[in-house]
């Protein structure tokens, strides 16, 4: 491994925090990750479109309808968990900007623990639906509903795993250029999950509870 990839980045003086228009490697590599995020957004859009198309009583096939499976109060608790995790990671990014390695680790650890709270609430909701007989194969509507829930949940699991990896890397490698680049991409990924959850909360739970 070359010295260029292992050197610790002076975060305070890095161009990525500068207000100028200079070109830097981290910004270029982050742009590449934005392209991946756009493709993921298109996947979410397709799933939302499928949910809207299947969101008619005829597609319930005599099974539970949205008013029976969409519980805004439960989803609101999940919202609090997820947004709190995003806030904790945001605090880690503030510490990163200041070059505080310990603050970065503390923020990531808090984000991980809170994210497990969201995941636990999400799994509890799914278990309740399965117990009442609202299974994905029951109807086209439920298939679309569970696909969106599972797809977002999978992203949360990936985010938790990614944060665990970054926690180890920050502890062992410090704030090197590659570590900072990965932390910034993780910030994009984690904030994106919060944005997608806003759409899910609106379409699946709020809209579903009154349709």
Secondary structure, 3 states (H helix, E strand, C coil): CCHHHHCECCHHHCHHHCCCCCCCHHHHHHHHHHHHHHHHHHHHHHHHHHHHHHCCHHHHCCCCCHHHHCCHHHHHHHHHHHHHHHHHHHHHHHHHHHCCHHHHHHHHHHHHHHHHHHHHHHHHHHHHHHHCCCCHHHCHHHHHHHHHHHHHHHHHHHHHHHHHHHHHHHHHHCCEHHHHHHHHHHHHHHHHHHHHHHHHHHHHHHHHHHC
